[in-house]
Each structure stands twice: as C-alpha cells, then as structure tokens.
C-alpha cells in the first residue's frame, strides 16, 4: 500500500506518520522509558487517535524497544525540515 506521501509503505524503513509535520522532515524520536532513540523521516499522515502524535514503522519500534508495548511516552525533536 502507499503512504500519504505517495511512497510505498515499507515496515523496515526508518519512517513515521505525523499529523502535521511536512513529508520529508527528519525527526529524532526518543523512548522516555529506556532512552533509546532513532532518527526517522516523516512520510505519512496519522495517527487518527486524538491522544497520539505519531506512528512509527515496525523497524523503528523494534529499535525503540516498543514492539510489545505498542504505545510509549516519547520525545520528538525536529532535526531537519523537509527539503523542497
């Protein structure tokens, strides 16, 4: 299936969905429980739940140590804006 940006969804890519950040924005997501962090690229929109700010790919979830939990408290830092 395709993401909102038009790219093919790849669960092994280091990507995430965010409600408002422009596609292509580079962000660092840090799991506040274990301090693991990953750098991801926004390529989709979501999540639809009002109390959540992003969805990460399966590869990112694995590196963040959140596969079992599914939902974590996290910090998101914008590292580089989307390239035009």
N, CA, C and O atoms as a GROMACS GRO file, in nm:
protein
  336
    1UNK      N    1   0.084  -0.119   0.000
    1UNK     CA    2   0.000   0.000   0.000
    1UNK      C    3   0.087   0.124   0.000
    1UNK      O    4   0.206   0.117   0.032
    2UNK      N    5   0.029   0.235  -0.035
    2UNK     CA    6   0.104   0.360  -0.042
    2UNK      C    7   0.076   0.447   0.080
    2UNK      O    8  -0.032   0.442   0.139
    3UNK      N    9   0.176   0.526   0.118
    3UNK     CA   10   0.161   0.623   0.225
    3UNK      C   11   0.096   0.750   0.170
    3UNK      O   12   0.078   0.763   0.049
    4UNK      N   13   0.062   0.842   0.257
    4UNK     CA   14   0.002   0.968   0.214
    4UNK      C   15   0.095   1.049   0.125
    4UNK      O   16   0.050   1.130   0.045
    5UNK      N   17   0.226   1.027   0.139
    5UNK     CA   18   0.323   1.100   0.055
    5UNK      C   19   0.335   1.038  -0.083
    5UNK      O   20   0.400   1.095  -0.171
    6UNK      N   21   0.272   0.923  -0.104
    6UNK     CA   22   0.279   0.855  -0.233
    6UNK      C   23   0.383   0.746  -0.239
    6UNK      O   24   0.390   0.671  -0.337
    7UNK      N   25   0.466   0.736  -0.136
    7UNK     CA   26   0.568   0.631  -0.132
    7UNK      C   27   0.504   0.499  -0.092
    7UNK      O   28   0.402   0.495  -0.024
    8UNK      N   29   0.565   0.392  -0.135
    8UNK     CA   30   0.520   0.259  -0.096
    8UNK      C   31   0.556   0.236   0.051
    8UNK      O   32   0.668   0.266   0.092
    9UNK      N   33   0.462   0.184   0.130
    9UNK     CA   34   0.487   0.158   0.271
    9UNK      C   35   0.587   0.045   0.286
    9UNK      O   36   0.572  -0.061   0.225
   10UNK      N   37   0.690   0.067   0.368
   10UNK     CA   38   0.792  -0.033   0.395
   10UNK      C   39   0.809  -0.040   0.546
   10UNK      O   40   0.864   0.053   0.606
   11UNK      N   41   0.765  -0.149   0.611
   11UNK     CA   42   0.776  -0.159   0.756
   11UNK      C   43   0.920  -0.164   0.806
   11UNK      O   44   0.945  -0.143   0.925
   12UNK      N   45   1.015  -0.191   0.718
   12UNK     CA   46   1.156  -0.196   0.758
   12UNK      C   47   1.229  -0.064   0.736
   12UNK      O   48   1.348  -0.053   0.767
   13UNK      N   49   1.161   0.036   0.682
   13UNK     CA   50   1.222   0.169   0.663
   13UNK      C   51   1.214   0.247   0.794
   13UNK      O   52   1.127   0.221   0.878
   14UNK      N   53   1.303   0.340   0.811
   14UNK     CA   54   1.303   0.423   0.932
   14UNK      C   55   1.216   0.547   0.905
   14UNK      O   56   1.266   0.656   0.877
   15UNK      N   57   1.085   0.525   0.914
   15UNK     CA   58   0.988   0.628   0.882
   15UNK      C   59   0.880   0.637   0.988
   15UNK      O   60   0.869   0.552   1.076
   16UNK      N   61   0.801   0.744   0.978
   16UNK     CA   62   0.690   0.761   1.071
   16UNK      C   63   0.578   0.841   1.007
   16UNK      O   64   0.597   0.909   0.906
   17UNK      N   65   0.461   0.830   1.068
   17UNK     CA   66   0.347   0.912   1.032
   17UNK      C   67   0.333   1.021   1.137
   17UNK      O   68   0.352   0.995   1.256
   18UNK      N   69   0.300   1.141   1.094
   18UNK     CA   70   0.277   1.253   1.186
   18UNK      C   71   0.160   1.333   1.132
   18UNK      O   72   0.141   1.341   1.011
   19UNK      N   73   0.082   1.392   1.221
   19UNK     CA   74  -0.038   1.464   1.179
   19UNK      C   75  -0.009   1.590   1.099
   19UNK      O   76  -0.082   1.621   1.005
   20UNK      N   77   0.096   1.663   1.134
   20UNK     CA   78   0.115   1.796   1.074
   20UNK      C   79   0.252   1.823   1.014
   20UNK      O   80   0.263   1.909   0.927
   21UNK      N   81   0.356   1.754   1.056
   21UNK     CA   82   0.490   1.783   1.003
   21UNK      C   83   0.496   1.753   0.854
   21UNK      O   84   0.438   1.654   0.808
   22UNK      N   85   0.565   1.836   0.777
   22UNK     CA   86   0.573   1.813   0.633
   22UNK      C   87   0.645   1.682   0.600
   22UNK      O   88   0.734   1.639   0.672
   23UNK      N   89   0.604   1.620   0.490
   23UNK     CA   90   0.671   1.499   0.443
   23UNK      C   91   0.818   1.530   0.419
   23UNK      O   92   0.853   1.635   0.366
   24UNK      N   93   0.904   1.437   0.460
   24UNK     CA   94   1.048   1.455   0.442
   24UNK      C   95   1.119   1.512   0.563
   24UNK      O   96   1.242   1.513   0.568
   25UNK      N   97   1.043   1.562   0.661
   25UNK     CA   98   1.105   1.615   0.783
   25UNK      C   99   1.178   1.504   0.856
   25UNK      O  100   1.125   1.394   0.873
   26UNK      N  101   1.300   1.533   0.901
   26UNK     CA  102   1.379   1.437   0.980
   26UNK      C  103   1.355   1.467   1.128
   26UNK      O  104   1.369   1.582   1.171
   27UNK      N  105   1.320   1.365   1.205
   27UNK     CA  106   1.294   1.383   1.348
   27UNK      C  107   1.367   1.276   1.428
   27UNK      O  108   1.390   1.164   1.380
   28UNK      N  109   1.404   1.312   1.550
   28UNK     CA  110   1.457   1.213   1.644
   28UNK      C  111   1.345   1.180   1.742
   28UNK      O  112   1.288   1.270   1.804
   29UNK      N  113   1.314   1.052   1.755
   29UNK     CA  114   1.214   1.005   1.849
   29UNK      C  115   1.288   0.930   1.960
   29UNK      O  116   1.366   0.839   1.933
   30UNK      N  117   1.262   0.970   2.084
   30UNK     CA  118   1.327   0.908   2.200
   30UNK      C  119   1.222   0.846   2.289
   30UNK      O  120   1.126   0.911   2.329
   31UNK      N  121   1.240   0.718   2.321
   31UNK     CA  122   1.155   0.646   2.415
   31UNK      C  123   1.194   0.695   2.554
   31UNK      O  124   1.308   0.674   2.596
   32UNK      N  125   1.103   0.760   2.626
   32UNK     CA  126   1.136   0.818   2.756
   32UNK      C  127   1.157   0.714   2.865
   32UNK      O  128   1.216   0.744   2.969
   33UNK      N  129   1.111   0.592   2.843
   33UNK     CA  130   1.128   0.487   2.945
   33UNK      C  131   1.269   0.428   2.942
   33UNK      O  132   1.326   0.401   3.048
   34UNK      N  133   1.326   0.408   2.822
   34UNK     CA  134   1.457   0.343   2.813
   34UNK      C  135   1.564   0.430   2.746
   34UNK      O  136   1.678   0.387   2.731
   35UNK      N  137   1.527   0.551   2.706
   35UNK     CA  138   1.618   0.649   2.644
   35UNK      C  139   1.673   0.606   2.507
   35UNK      O  140   1.766   0.669   2.457
   36UNK      N  141   1.618   0.503   2.446
   36UNK     CA  142   1.659   0.467   2.310
   36UNK      C  143   1.601   0.569   2.214
   36UNK      O  144   1.489   0.616   2.231
   37UNK      N  145   1.679   0.602   2.111
   37UNK     CA  146   1.628   0.698   2.014
   37UNK      C  147   1.664   0.655   1.872
   37UNK      O  148   1.760   0.582   1.850
   38UNK      N  149   1.584   0.703   1.777
   38UNK     CA  150   1.606   0.677   1.635
   38UNK      C  151   1.577   0.804   1.557
   38UNK      O  152   1.500   0.890   1.601
   39UNK      N  153   1.640   0.816   1.442
   39UNK     CA  154   1.613   0.927   1.351
   39UNK      C  155   1.522   0.873   1.240
   39UNK      O  156   1.554   0.774   1.175
   40UNK      N  157   1.410   0.940   1.220
   40UNK     CA  158   1.309   0.896   1.125
   40UNK      C  159   1.273   1.007   1.028
   40UNK      O  160   1.298   1.124   1.053
   41UNK      N  161   1.215   0.966   0.917
   41UNK     CA  162   1.167   1.061   0.816
   41UNK      C  163   1.015   1.050   0.810
   41UNK      O  164   0.961   0.940   0.801
   42UNK      N  165   0.947   1.164   0.814
   42UNK     CA  166   0.800   1.167   0.805
   42UNK      C  167   0.760   1.139   0.661
   42UNK      O  168   0.801   1.210   0.570
   43UNK      N  169   0.678   1.035   0.641
   43UNK     CA  170   0.632   1.004   0.506
   43UNK      C  171   0.484   0.967   0.499
   43UNK      O  172   0.435   0.920   0.396
   44UNK      N  173   0.412   0.989   0.611
   44UNK     CA  174   0.271   0.952   0.612
   44UNK      C  175   0.197   1.041   0.711
   44UNK      O  176   0.260   1.112   0.790
   45UNK      N  177   0.065   1.038   0.706
   45UNK     CA  178  -0.019   1.112   0.799
   45UNK      C  179  -0.080   1.014   0.899
   45UNK      O  180  -0.105   0.898   0.867
   46UNK      N  181  -0.103   1.064   1.017
   46UNK     CA  182  -0.162   0.983   1.122
   46UNK      C  183  -0.091   1.013   1.251
   46UNK      O  184   0.000   1.095   1.254
   47UNK      N  185  -0.130   0.952   1.356
   47UNK     CA  186  -0.241   0.857   1.374
   47UNK      C  187  -0.374   0.930   1.385
   47UNK      O  188  -0.380   1.052   1.398
   48UNK      N  189  -0.481   0.852   1.380
   48UNK     CA  190  -0.614   0.912   1.387
   48UNK      C  191  -0.661   0.932   1.531
   48UNK      O  192  -0.755   1.008   1.554
   49UNK      N  193  -0.597   0.865   1.627
   49UNK     CA  194  -0.635   0.882   1.768
   49UNK      C  195  -0.589   1.020   1.816
   49UNK      O  196  -0.475   1.059   1.795
   50UNK      N  197  -0.678   1.092   1.881
   50UNK     CA  198  -0.650   1.230   1.924
   50UNK      C  199  -0.537   1.238   2.026
   50UNK      O  200  -0.467   1.339   2.031
   51UNK      N  201  -0.518   1.135   2.107
   51UNK     CA  202  -0.417   1.141   2.214
   51UNK      C  203  -0.279   1.093   2.170
   51UNK      O  204  -0.189   1.081   2.253
   52UNK      N  205  -0.261   1.066   2.041
   52UNK     CA  206  -0.132   1.020   1.990
   52UNK      C  207  -0.078   1.118   1.888
   52UNK      O  208  -0.155   1.179   1.813
   53UNK      N  209   0.055   1.134   1.884
   53UNK     CA  210   0.111   1.233   1.793
   53UNK      C  211   0.185   1.171   1.675
   53UNK      O  212   0.217   1.242   1.580
   54UNK      N  213   0.212   1.042   1.679
   54UNK     CA  214   0.282   0.980   1.567
   54UNK      C  215   0.274   0.829   1.571
   54UNK      O  216   0.248   0.768   1.675
   55UNK      N  217   0.298   0.770   1.455
   55UNK     CA  218   0.311   0.624   1.441
   55UNK      C  219   0.446   0.597   1.377
   55UNK      O  220   0.483   0.663   1.280
   56UNK      N  221   0.518   0.501   1.431
   56UNK     CA  222   0.649   0.468   1.374
   56UNK      C  223   0.643   0.334   1.303
   56UNK      O  224   0.556   0.251   1.331
   57UNK      N  225   0.736   0.313   1.210
   57UNK     CA  226   0.744   0.186   1.138
   57UNK      C  227   0.782   0.074   1.233
   57UNK      O  228   0.825   0.098   1.346
   58UNK      N  229   0.764  -0.049   1.187
   58UNK     CA  230   0.799  -0.164   1.269
   58UNK      C  231   0.949  -0.166   1.302
   58UNK      O  232   0.987  -0.199   1.414
   59UNK      N  233   1.033  -0.130   1.206
   59UNK     CA  234   1.178  -0.126   1.230
   59UNK      C  235   1.211  -0.024   1.337
   59UNK      O  236   1.295  -0.050   1.424
   60UNK      N  237   1.147   0.091   1.332
   60UNK     CA  238   1.171   0.195   1.433
   60UNK      C  239   1.121   0.149   1.570
   60UNK      O  240   1.188   0.170   1.671
   61UNK      N  241   1.005   0.085   1.574
   61UNK     CA  242   0.950   0.035   1.700
   61UNK      C  243   1.044  -0.068   1.763
   61UNK      O  244   1.062  -0.070   1.885
   62UNK      N  245   1.102  -0.152   1.680
   62UNK     CA  246   1.197  -0.252   1.730
   62UNK      C  247   1.317  -0.184   1.794
   62UNK      O  248   1.358  -0.221   1.904
   63UNK      N  249   1.374  -0.085   1.726
   63UNK     CA  250   1.491  -0.015   1.779
   63UNK      C  251   1.459   0.066   1.904
   63UNK      O  252   1.544   0.085   1.991
   64UNK      N  253   1.336   0.114   1.912
   64UNK     CA  254   1.295   0.192   2.030
   64UNK      C  255   1.259   0.101   2.148
   64UNK      O  256   1.239   0.150   2.259
   65UNK      N  257   1.249  -0.029   2.124
   65UNK     CA  258   1.213  -0.122   2.230
   65UNK      C  259   1.067  -0.112   2.269
   65UNK      O  260   1.032  -0.123   2.386
   66UNK      N  261   0.980  -0.091   2.169
   66UNK     CA  262   0.839  -0.072   2.199
   66UNK      C  263   0.746  -0.169   2.125
   66UNK      O  264   0.626  -0.144   2.117
   67UNK      N  265   0.800  -0.277   2.072
   67UNK     CA  266   0.715  -0.370   1.997
   67UNK      C  267   0.604  -0.428   2.083
   67UNK      O  268   0.489  -0.435   2.038
   68UNK      N  269   0.634  -0.468   2.203
   68UNK     CA  270   0.531  -0.526   2.290
   68UNK      C  271   0.433  -0.421   2.340
   68UNK      O  272   0.312  -0.443   2.340
   69UNK      N  273   0.486  -0.306   2.382
   69UNK     CA  274   0.400  -0.201   2.439
   69UNK      C  275   0.307  -0.142   2.334
   69UNK      O  276   0.190  -0.117   2.361
   70UNK      N  277   0.360  -0.119   2.215
   70UNK     CA  278   0.279  -0.061   2.108
   70UNK      C  279   0.267   0.090   2.116
   70UNK      O  280   0.273   0.158   2.014
   71UNK      N  281   0.250   0.143   2.237
   71UNK     CA  282   0.238   0.287   2.260
   71UNK      C  283   0.333   0.323   2.372
   71UNK      O  284   0.340   0.254   2.474
   72UNK      N  285   0.407   0.433   2.353
   72UNK     CA  286   0.503   0.477   2.455
   72UNK      C  287   0.494   0.628   2.473
   72UNK      O  288   0.438   0.699   2.389
   73UNK      N  289   0.549   0.676   2.583
   73UNK     CA  290   0.573   0.818   2.601
   73UNK      C  291   0.704   0.847   2.532
   73UNK      O  292   0.804   0.780   2.556
   74UNK      N  293   0.706   0.947   2.446
   74UNK     CA  294   0.825   0.975   2.367
   74UNK      C  295   0.845   1.125   2.351
   74UNK      O  296   0.752   1.204   2.365
   75UNK      N  297   0.969   1.161   2.320
   75UNK     CA  298   1.003   1.299   2.285
   75UNK      C  299   1.033   1.300   2.136
   75UNK      O  300   1.102   1.212   2.085
   76UNK      N  301   0.980   1.399   2.066
   76UNK     CA  302   1.008   1.413   1.923
   76UNK      C  303   1.078   1.547   1.901
   76UNK      O  304   1.027   1.652   1.940
   77UNK      N  305   1.194   1.541   1.837
   77UNK     CA  306   1.271   1.662   1.807
   77UNK      C  307   1.288   1.672   1.656
   77UNK      O  308   1.330   1.576   1.592
   78UNK      N  309   1.255   1.787   1.600
   78UNK     CA  310   1.277   1.809   1.457
   78UNK      C  311   1.425   1.837   1.436
   78UNK      O  312   1.480   1.930   1.495
   79UNK      N  313   1.489   1.756   1.352
   79UNK     CA  314   1.633   1.772   1.324
   79UNK      C  315   1.656   1.851   1.195
   79UNK      O  316   1.746   1.935   1.189
   80UNK      N  317   1.575   1.826   1.094
   80UNK     CA  318   1.591   1.894   0.966
   80UNK      C  319   1.454   1.907   0.902
   80UNK      O  320   1.380   1.809   0.892
   81UNK      N  321   1.421   2.027   0.856
   81UNK     CA  322   1.293   2.045   0.788
   81UNK      C  323   1.294   1.972   0.655
   81UNK      O  324   1.399   1.933   0.604
   82UNK      N  325   1.177   1.954   0.601
   82UNK     CA  326   1.163   1.887   0.471
   82UNK      C  327   1.236   1.967   0.365
   82UNK      O  328   1.234   2.090   0.366
   83UNK      N  329   1.300   1.896   0.273
   83UNK     CA  330   1.365   1.962   0.159
   83UNK      C  331   1.260   1.989   0.054
   83UNK      O  332   1.174   1.905   0.029
   84UNK      N  333   1.265   2.104  -0.007
   84UNK     CA  334   1.164   2.139  -0.107
   84UNK      C  335   1.203   2.093  -0.243
   84UNK      O  336   1.129   2.114  -0.339
   0.00000   0.00000   0.00000
